[in-house]
Amino acid sequence: MAHLIYVDEVLKPVPYEESDEHNVLSCLEKKGVELHSHCRSGFCGTCRAMLLRGQVKYPAGPPLAYLREGEILPCCCEPVTDIEIKTY
């Protein structure tokens, strides 16, 4: 099932096809949306973003990087619903 990812109040969302994507970060990069990233596996926290709306899951388990309430790591999560994120 396709979900939509809204990033930084941009009106045109990015579609996320569960069968084609591995995580939110790779989906956004394929569509030309740049996010800061480093380890790409949930250790460093460089890609952290605020989840403003929706739900995500972490298929490999919770990330090791420290996250504050409302933050997600796009490098290792997948959307469960349409989501809206704000990058730092």
Secondary structure as UniProt FT lines:
FT   STRAND          2..7
FT   TURN            8..9
FT   STRAND          14..17
FT   TURN            18..20
FT   HELIX           24..30
FT   TURN            31..32
FT   TURN            46..47
FT   STRAND          49..53
FT   STRAND          56..57
FT   TURN            59..60
FT   TURN            69..70
FT   STRAND          71..72
FT   TURN            74..76
FT   STRAND          78..79
FT   STRAND          83..87
//
